[in-house]
Amino acid sequence: MSRGFDLQTAVVDMEALLEDYLLDLKTLVSIDSGTHDKAGVDLVGAWLQAQYEAMDGHIQIHRQGAVGDNIVVGFEGAGAGKVLLLGHMDTVYAAGTVAERPFALDGARAIGPGTCDMKAGVLSILYALRLLRRQACDSFASISILYNSDEEAGSRFSRELVRTEAEQADVVLVLEAGRENGDIVSARKGVATGELRVMGTAAHAGVNHKNGRSAIHELAHLIVALEHLNGTIPGVTLNVGKVEGGGPVNVVPDQAQARFELRAHSLDLLRETIGRVEDAVSHRSVDGTDLALDITIDHHPMHKSESTADLVRLYQSLAADIGQEVKDTATGGASDGNTAASAGRPVLDGLGPIGGGAHSTDEYVRVDSIAPRAALLAALIAATGSHVAQPTLPTVQ
């Protein structure tokens, strides 16, 4: 039991609200909201805005042009601890996916595009606040909720907003789905993305083949060199995910491009790997070709700081109160938690309902995890005040 909040009661209350929750989840999942579907993302945002207006939340809309608007909701408490809750409204799916694979209950699972990544998590924030309200619990100093619109595309337009909000918080809680085994997430790898552009010389493939300099041939050598970096630095992965180039088959191709990403547990390892990439592509296999290389660090690693470890122990203690054993894990995937951590704040992620199959036709959330996870989130918020004295990490520039 946290100060001013009874977790056992919250679980019972949430179980009584489960039918409403599933109807709301169906509403959200039934809206196509791919990152670049601004109208769809804004429909999700409008639904959320209406719910928080009914709770007298202080709402700020951050208008966007190319993607959906970002929403920040604020509530004031009477205790200690400024809590930031993060959720994203966008999915990876194209318009029309909902019609092809509508929301459904399949035994113990709720299925449909965006169920676990992360419309169930988005909704759990709302229901956790309702649980706090039911018990008139205000043992926090403030709660801020940021729903952003472009996380699935790297939060390009919302990253600074995430960082700014995190800098004003004591604790950041991220509602990505719990792992399929129920683990929460206390650390994430950092991510860098890069592009190789090879320039060659075009020539007629039949008449003057020897005069051509194939950009695709050179790029093929470079891709092999990059993939060979896997396994050379512990915990680091490199993936070439997109390749383009050439034109008509009777022309020696004079251009080719490849996009790739790097993931590592520390910023030092990420930078070391970038150096290895630069060395690996510095040599030409096809004479007469040129190369341009661009690499950007998109997400700094999310470390398990001592303050984060304290949050893990607090969550585990609360879970034990309702008979659950929860472990924490590190994962290679990135989230907005990475950005929050770079602001020097303790971050706990994977607090949404348990689910799996993200970005696939098998995406789901476990229905039996919804009530306890929402109740645990509310209890964690309520208990945060006694855990905000821990020093924060240095801000990453």
Phi and psi in degrees as a GROMACS rama.xvg file:
@    title "Ramachandran Plot"
@    xaxis  label "Phi"
@    yaxis  label "Psi"
@TYPE xy
-94.4973  164.309  SER-2
-58.2266  121.026  ARG-3
75.1974  11.4761  GLY-4
-145.366  129.495  PHE-5
-104.871  109.937  ASP-6
-66.0868  -41.1611  LEU-7
-59.1014  -44.3369  GLN-8
-62.1291  -39.335  THR-9
-63.4135  -39.3151  ALA-10
-62.4614  -45.6578  VAL-11
-61.1694  -44.9028  VAL-12
-61.1149  -42.2943  ASP-13
-69.1632  -36.3833  MET-14
-61.4573  -36.0851  GLU-15
-69.6538  -25.3134  ALA-16
-91.9768  -0.476131  LEU-17
-61.1156  -39.5933  LEU-18
-62.3193  -42.3309  GLU-19
-63.0004  -42.0615  ASP-20
-58.8459  -45.9649  TYR-21
-66.3602  -35.0954  LEU-22
-65.5426  -40.5859  LEU-23
-66.4436  -39.343  ASP-24
-62.8704  -40.9883  LEU-25
-59.28  -42.4691  LYS-26
-58.5053  -46.5116  THR-27
-69.797  -44.0301  LEU-28
-66.3552  -26.8781  VAL-29
-76.9858  1.54892  SER-30
-105.143  116.613  ILE-31
-63.0812  124.079  ASP-32
-142.814  49.9351  SER-33
-58.3746  153.919  GLY-34
-49.8454  -40.318  THR-35
-95.5952  9.02108  HIS-36
-96.7163  78.9932  ASP-37
-57.184  -42.4968  LYS-38
-61.9095  -41.3108  ALA-39
-67.4388  -45.2839  GLY-40
-61.8242  -40.1416  VAL-41
-68.3298  -27.608  ASP-42
-65.614  -42.7074  LEU-43
-59.811  -45.1982  VAL-44
-61.7213  -40.4426  GLY-45
-64.6053  -38.176  ALA-46
-63.8582  -45.8418  TRP-47
-63.7739  -42.8063  LEU-48
-57.5629  -42.2033  GLN-49
-62.8053  -38.059  ALA-50
-65.6484  -42.454  GLN-51
-77.0309  -28.9226  TYR-52
-62.3371  -37.0885  GLU-53
-67.4933  -18.3317  ALA-54
-100.271  7.53393  MET-55
62.1792  32.9265  ASP-56
-72.9121  149.248  GLY-57
-83.3547  116.156  HIS-58
-113.442  130.599  ILE-59
-119.717  130.575  GLN-60
-105.983  121.312  ILE-61
-99.9113  102.199  HIS-62
-68.5276  141.517  ARG-63
-128.887  151.661  GLN-64
-92.3255  -54.9923  GLY-65
-81.5087  -26.198  ALA-66
-129.304  179.056  VAL-67
-63.6012  158.389  GLY-68
-71.3351  148.108  ASP-69
-94.0193  146.22  ASN-70
-123.912  131.125  ILE-71
-119.854  126.352  VAL-72
-118.025  136.292  VAL-73
-126.434  144.215  GLY-74
-135.934  140.523  PHE-75
-99.5974  144.143  GLU-76
-119.231  -168.496  GLY-77
-119.569  7.11672  ALA-78
-114.648  -147.175  GLY-79
-111.846  158.724  ALA-80
99.2858  112.829  GLY-81
-96.9179  114.629  LYS-82
-107.616  131.031  VAL-83
-110.996  128.832  LEU-84
-110.606  131.471  LEU-85
-116.833  135.39  LEU-86
-152.039  150.152  GLY-87
-116.564  143.057  HIS-88
-91.1815  -15.485  MET-89
-88.2602  160.297  ASP-90
-126.758  -178.926  THR-91
-95.425  1.82119  VAL-92
-94.5421  146.341  TYR-93
-76.736  158.624  ALA-94
-57.3601  137.921  ALA-95
100.424  -13.5463  GLY-96
-64.753  -38.467  THR-97
-60.6398  -39.669  VAL-98
-64.9026  -34.4575  ALA-99
-76.6313  -36.4034  GLU-100
-134.672  72.8546  ARG-101
-67.5069  160.44  PRO-102
-56.1458  140.974  PHE-103
-155.521  156.159  ALA-104
-99.7618  121.605  LEU-105
-121.746  87.0865  ASP-106
65.0246  -119.309  GLY-107
-87.0415  5.36867  ALA-108
-120.55  145.182  ARG-109
-101.212  124.613  ALA-110
-120.057  158.07  ILE-111
142.606  162.063  GLY-112
-66.6735  120.06  PRO-113
90.1398  6.12461  GLY-114
-59.2807  -54.128  THR-115
-90.7046  -22.3875  CYS-116
-124.759  84.5283  ASP-117
-142.241  48.6404  MET-118
-68.2134  -29.0371  LYS-119
-66.9133  -39.9394  ALA-120
-65.5043  -42.3167  GLY-121
-56.3152  -44.3465  VAL-122
-72.1366  -33.765  LEU-123
-63.7448  -31.2609  SER-124
-59.3805  -48.2246  ILE-125
-59.0951  -45.671  LEU-126
-71.6744  -32.7801  TYR-127
-62.0759  -40.3972  ALA-128
-66.4695  -35.9548  LEU-129
-64.4317  -36.7588  ARG-130
-65.1223  -41.5508  LEU-131
-61.1081  -42.2552  LEU-132
-63.4263  -39.8353  ARG-133
-58.2978  -32.2966  ARG-134
-101.045  10.2847  GLN-135
50.833  39.7377  ALA-136
-89.8731  122.141  CYS-137
-134.335  40.8073  ASP-138
-78.4068  11.8349  SER-139
-108.484  160.545  PHE-140
-79.3832  -44.1472  ALA-141
-160.695  154.995  SER-142
-123.133  127.26  ILE-143
-118.01  137.632  SER-144
-120.944  125.263  ILE-145
-114.943  116.517  LEU-146
-104.595  111.99  TYR-147
-104.402  169.611  ASN-148
-113.999  -4.45505  SER-149
-138.758  28.9612  ASP-150
-61.3477  -37.367  GLU-151
-68.7806  -13.0798  GLU-152
-109.493  22.2273  ALA-153
91.1841  9.1622  GLY-154
54.9107  39.0102  SER-155
-57.4111  -42.3434  ARG-156
-92.1735  -12.2918  PHE-157
-116.819  -2.40937  SER-158
-60.3745  -43.103  ARG-159
-67.0127  -33.6715  GLU-160
-66.373  -41.9858  LEU-161
-59.0657  -46.789  VAL-162
-63.814  -43.1876  ARG-163
-61.8015  -44.8134  THR-164
-65.3789  -38.7859  GLU-165
-64.7823  -38.1805  ALA-166
-62.4265  -23.2307  GLU-167
-92.9003  -2.31267  GLN-168
-103.844  160.751  ALA-169
-92.5929  -32.5037  ASP-170
-141.369  141.252  VAL-171
-120.551  127.155  VAL-172
-118.711  127.066  LEU-173
-113.194  132.767  VAL-174
-99.3881  29.6233  LEU-175
-58.4968  159.255  GLU-176
-64.412  147.876  ALA-177
-63.1547  150.025  GLY-178
-60.9233  162.888  ARG-179
-60.6212  -25.765  GLU-180
-91.6297  4.61142  ASN-181
94.582  -3.60036  GLY-182
-63.5293  147.893  ASP-183
-96.5399  168.89  ILE-184
-114.358  122.478  VAL-185
-112.438  -7.05455  SER-186
-154.048  146.14  ALA-187
-138.121  148.915  ARG-188
-69.9333  154.052  LYS-189
-83.453  159.987  GLY-190
-133.014  134.384  VAL-191
-124.125  143.069  ALA-192
-118.728  149.049  THR-193
-142.864  163.164  GLY-194
-136.588  132.623  GLU-195
-103.57  130.706  LEU-196
-125.024  117.271  ARG-197
-106.19  131.624  VAL-198
-113.495  127.564  MET-199
-120.885  -150.857  GLY-200
-130.146  125.669  THR-201
-76.853  149.576  ALA-202
-160.441  158.776  ALA-203
-65.4542  125.733  HIS-204
-67.6076  -22.8694  ALA-205
-99.9984  -35.9499  GLY-206
-91.5284  -44.1405  VAL-207
-127.484  40.2432  ASN-208
-54.3699  -39.5604  HIS-209
-66.5318  -19.8103  LYS-210
-85.4945  -10.4099  ASN-211
-85.0706  159.135  GLY-212
-130.505  103.431  ARG-213
-74.0368  115.815  SER-214
-67.5888  -34.6028  ALA-215
-67.3163  -40.2292  ILE-216
-59.7992  -46.6874  HIS-217
-63.9885  -43.2193  GLU-218
-62.5265  -36.1776  LEU-219
-59.6945  -43.2678  ALA-220
-61.7342  -41.6733  HIS-221
-66.9  -38.1892  LEU-222
-63.5116  -43.1  ILE-223
-61.0252  -42.6836  VAL-224
-62.419  -40.7462  ALA-225
-67.0912  -45.708  LEU-226
-63.3673  -28.2545  GLU-227
-69.2336  -12.2115  HIS-228
-72.7963  -22.1716  LEU-229
-60.5963  131.82  ASN-230
90.6138  -8.2927  GLY-231
-89.571  -19.7163  THR-232
-127.864  118.729  ILE-233
-54.6057  130.126  PRO-234
80.526  -1.70749  GLY-235
-99.7524  135.82  VAL-236
-123.43  148.806  THR-237
-132.206  131.476  LEU-238
-133.767  123.893  ASN-239
-88.2526  113.31  VAL-240
-107.675  -15.9011  GLY-241
-147.434  133.234  LYS-242
-132.71  134.48  VAL-243
-140.406  157.321  GLU-244
163.194  167.973  GLY-245
72.1314  -167.965  GLY-246
-161.46  -124.169  GLY-247
-60.3178  144.391  PRO-248
-71.5236  -10.6275  VAL-249
-95.9586  15.4461  ASN-250
-125.286  128.731  VAL-251
-61.282  123.107  VAL-252
-70.687  132.821  PRO-253
-103.423  4.73586  ASP-254
-153.143  147.079  GLN-255
-160.112  146.531  ALA-256
-135.762  152.031  GLN-257
-141.697  140.31  ALA-258
-111.438  141.869  ARG-259
-144.483  167.769  PHE-260
-136.553  155.037  GLU-261
-121.799  144.605  LEU-262
-135.028  136.488  ARG-263
-152.109  154.903  ALA-264
-77.9546  -17.3056  HIS-265
-136.131  156.213  SER-266
-65.8666  -35.9063  LEU-267
-62.0689  -44.2738  ASP-268
-66.7221  -36.2492  LEU-269
-63.0847  -44.4916  LEU-270
-68.3461  -37.2109  ARG-271
-61.6352  -41.8109  GLU-272
-67.4541  -36.4769  THR-273
-59.5801  -40.6207  ILE-274
-61.9358  -40.4155  GLY-275
-64.0235  -39.3011  ARG-276
-62.2171  -45.7698  VAL-277
-59.5843  -39.8302  GLU-278
-66.7703  -41.6132  ASP-279
-64.7372  -28.9028  ALA-280
-103.61  9.98341  VAL-281
-80.4155  -12.2675  SER-282
-108.631  137.676  HIS-283
-96.0755  134.97  ARG-284
-94.9122  -27.4293  SER-285
-110.819  109.237  VAL-286
-57.3657  140.82  ASP-287
90.397  1.53526  GLY-288
-99.6188  153.418  THR-289
-122.867  160.457  ASP-290
-134.807  141.023  LEU-291
-121.222  133.078  ALA-292
-125.566  129.65  LEU-293
-126.843  129.74  ASP-294
-133.36  134.448  ILE-295
-129.406  133.832  THR-296
-82.1736  112.71  ILE-297
-88.8386  -39.259  ASP-298
-134.451  122.998  HIS-299
-71.603  152.345  HIS-300
-60.9092  149.096  PRO-301
-101.492  106.185  MET-302
-86.7174  153.209  HIS-303
-87.4446  91.8969  LYS-304
-77.0063  173.694  SER-305
-64.8542  -36.261  GLU-306
-65.0505  -39.0251  SER-307
-66.0042  -40.1619  THR-308
-60.1511  -37.2707  ALA-309
-62.3734  -41.1756  ASP-310
-63.3951  -40.2016  LEU-311
-59.3598  -47.9915  VAL-312
-63.0732  -37.8557  ARG-313
-63.0347  -46.7438  LEU-314
-62.3029  -43.0073  TYR-315
-63.086  -38.0642  GLN-316
-64.8321  -42.5534  SER-317
-64.4274  -43.2791  LEU-318
-61.2009  -38.9867  ALA-319
-61.695  -30.4615  ALA-320
-63.5285  -22.7932  ASP-321
-114.138  22.6416  ILE-322
77.6843  23.0485  GLY-323
-114.342  141.25  GLN-324
-107.175  120.314  GLU-325
-121.433  132.665  VAL-326
-110.005  160.636  LYS-327
-111.303  159.477  ASP-328
-147.135  163.354  THR-329
-103.093  145.435  ALA-330
-134.979  157.992  THR-331
-82.4235  -14.7574  GLY-332
-77.2176  149.222  GLY-333
-103.174  158.053  ALA-334
-149.012  -176.995  SER-335
-66.747  -13.8618  ASP-336
-60.6321  -31.5925  GLY-337
-60.7202  -44.6721  ASN-338
-65.7038  -42.1283  THR-339
-61.7114  -41.1674  ALA-340
-64.9466  -33.6335  ALA-341
-67.219  -16.5135  SER-342
-84.3334  3.15854  ALA-343
85.6926  21.0579  GLY-344
-108.808  146.237  ARG-345
-67.5739  134.109  PRO-346
-129.302  133.501  VAL-347
-122.263  131.165  LEU-348
-125.223  172.885  ASP-349
70.0834  30.9305  GLY-350
-92.0525  -1.00655  LEU-351
-75.1189  178.127  GLY-352
-55.8297  154.008  PRO-353
-70.5749  134.151  ILE-354
-159.892  -174.635  GLY-355
-169.553  -177.59  GLY-356
69.4543  23.344  GLY-357
-55.8559  144.123  ALA-358
66.3532  23.5469  HIS-359
-141.587  173.338  SER-360
-72.2758  -9.2812  THR-361
-100.669  13.4464  ASP-362
-61.9653  138.152  GLU-363
-157.892  164.176  TYR-364
-127.828  148.455  VAL-365
-80.922  120.27  ARG-366
-61.9206  -37.1551  VAL-367
-70.8959  -8.28922  ASP-368
-94.4854  -12.0428  SER-369
-64.5946  -52.1594  ILE-370
-64.2398  -50.9849  ALA-371
-64.9606  -34.072  PRO-372
-69.3343  -40.644  ARG-373
-65.6691  -41.0911  ALA-374
-65.6294  -39.9178  ALA-375
-65.5426  -37.3802  LEU-376
-62.2673  -44.9981  LEU-377
-61.513  -42.9449  ALA-378
-65.0458  -38.2185  ALA-379
-64.3821  -42.7945  LEU-380
-60.0663  -46.032  ILE-381
-63.8146  -32.2749  ALA-382
-88.4145  -5.17747  ALA-383
-63.6997  -30.9333  THR-384
-55.1336  -34.1887  GLY-385
-84.0083  2.01344  SER-386
-125.855  24.5303  HIS-387
-102.638  1.56867  VAL-388
-82.5661  -6.53182  ALA-389
-68.4881  141.996  GLN-390
-67.2702  147.19  PRO-391
-88.1767  165.189  THR-392
-75.7555  158.357  LEU-393
-61.1408  143.491  PRO-394
-68.6957  137.488  THR-395
-90.7373  125.609  VAL-396
